[in-house]
Amino acid sequence: MRVDTMKVEEKAIKLCANYFAISVILLIGLAPFFRGLFFEREMNFHLYGASALALCAIVVLSLFRTSLPDASKKMVNRIWRSPYFIALTLLMLWYGISFFSAINPRLALYTWLRQIDYFMVFIFAFVATVFMYGEKKRAGSNYLLWILLALTAIGTVVAVIAIAAAQGFVAINGALVSGRLSSTLQYPNTLAAYLTVPFLTGIHLAALSRNRYGAALSASMSFLILLTVLGTQSRGAWMMIPLFIFLYWLGQKDKKRNLVLLSLLFAVAIAVSSMTVGPEVQLGHPNGRALLITLASALSLGGTWFVLLPFLRKWEEPAKVGKDGAERNEHRRWASIGTIVSGAVVLAILFIGAYVIFSGSDNPVLQRIMSISTGDNNFRERLVFYSDAFRMGLERPLLGWGGGGWKAGYRAYQSFLYNTTEVHNHFLQVWVETGIIGFVSFISLFLMMSFGLYSLWRNSRRCDNEWYVSSVWTIGISALALAMHSAMDFNLSLSAVALLLWALIGVYAACEQITGTGLSALLAKEAARSASLTDRWRNHRSESFGLLSSALLLMMLPMTIFPFLFRDAESEALAYASALDQKDVQGALHHLQQAMASDPWKADYPSAMAQLLVTNHERASDEKMKVRMLEESERYARKAVETDAFNAGAHMLLAQVLIARGNYEEALTEAEIGKACSPWLVTAYLDVAKVNSDVALRQRIALARGQAQPSWKSQSERALNRVIEIATEASGKKETLPPALRSLWRHQPDLTLTPELALMAGKAAVLLGDADRAESLLASATAQRDDVTKALAELWRGAALKKRGDHRGDEMMEAARSTSLTAASEYTLMKQLGL
């Protein structure tokens, strides 16, 4: 009977272990092949897939809840006490809470859905590792082999696609960026960071594997991954790779073997990089020579490792120093210290030697890598990002700006004009989005992991199997490497990378519970000391599986419902665009209303509705309908501002609607708010100048007709003066920057006095009677190559000459108005103004 029970338990553990392991591999393995899941369209499919796997997991746990042994149930139940689980739960919940204070609720909501997806992968990885441990411990095999093999294989496929794209054998949009490899992840630096993980797991497998064929294959795969990392030409990755490799190597049992393998890999990869992945081999068609060199190098390196491995194993066998255990331990201790010191020296020589040898070469891959400098504009620009992000976080330290808060609001806080929707430092991005609570939750993960790795290293010699310790160490260092690289780039904004990191954290958190190290061990001891007998009994009960199933169900619901609603809204938006093309205004309005019903948080839909109504209100059959359309337009415009508070365009749209409704004072105020949202963007200056100009012209026409309110004369003068002030500010604001920041300005559009802005300011000067200033400003406007703008400037220059009493002004106006219908319409307007 006992034998039958054991067989049932073994079968249950094996099925659960395989299900959760396969689920993790699917969730993180497919992610990089869909543009890194950076965009919502691809991410929606991942959310659906994760929800489906969660539903199946609930079924699996329900079916085997009584068949699993108490030991496995107890290990799974430890997830509730894991400090990593607590920190990630708080992070996910805080992203959800920050939705209620977010400046862009739509971005915040979707960011929260991403966090739920990551958290689910963490749970799956934790449970898979625990079940794998339960299955493998009886056989004495490595319970981490599944994740090590999977990560290395996934990384190799991503690397092979990048190499094939560089050599012209596959054509994938975005796989190459300016001669740099980016594969399916679209971004070279992110690809380099992502491949750091499979590179570390690959060399670990090559050194660890007892099967020489498997070790040789792992060595070849590691070579392809390293070659791709070089092909990304990522200077940030190259700066951190020596540190990652040293930390990885420090925790390996077979240090000499790893050192030889690393030397081989770097020597061969650096030597052939220009002939296999450099810009000169990217011919736009298949490059057979580059392919042959790549295959020959990979096979040769794998073959060399196959031959060397037996000798290296024999070299690493511990020498017999005598029968005295103390003497033998002392010898091993000094030998270990000597290995670490000599290894550090060899690694330093390897990287410094590579720099000295190749810094003067013509290899473009190495030339970019060797150009690392703190004086580099990219590096200096990122420091400005970090400073601006820190200031943003200080504005809302408790709840933050909500998910996507940086993207939605950074224009208002940037120190000069740059274009980036990501902070390029995920720690600061979390700080901006969630405030101090989310930031502490996120950073605590890696502080706990660092402490856990130190604890693991201290206790490694007391472990029964140092090979397992090396595997746990590799998982932990891989996670830290990914996190550290994300402190200088936006890698974790790609969900494929974040999913990988959360999976690594989940595996490592389970390993801490299994090995009894780190903060998990301290908390477990404290819990055991304070728990009552009843609590201990409850920890073994299968009812806790019901709690885990409930948690998965709760996470699955928003991951299914919201993407479905968003996709329905997008379908309606496409139907709206089609109706608009066919001049079907009523149909377009209907589809927009349906889109807003499905996705009421997205500002694009009410903005489009407001624009459509204000544009078409003149076509209404009666005055009541016109008024109603304008009222609705204002309501939707305010809704757009409410759902995207720092969008300058939304504020300018509301200002236009308010002008149409005759609320001039409020329109001017709204325009100034819009400008404050983008103080370094010249388009904001153009928009606010246009609002002031429109208000002034409407009021001046009303004054000419005797239909104006008493305050409109002074108000129109203030608006005209404001147009001139805006033009002056735009022409000189850039000069107020410190030289260090001004030298970093390299993005368009430049903040300067544009012909359009000069034209509006010139018109204002004419209306104010300042002919000299008008002439100067309008002369700038005539520099525009656009014939229409030039004709308009000539019209107003003619009016300025008339103000001076120069009769040539009439001739100039007559000549300009005949050039286009726009000029003729402007001429009519000028006559209404009495010019």
Beta strands, then each sheet from edge to edge (+ up, - down):
strand 1: 176-177
strand 2: 180-181
sheet 1: 1+ 2-
end
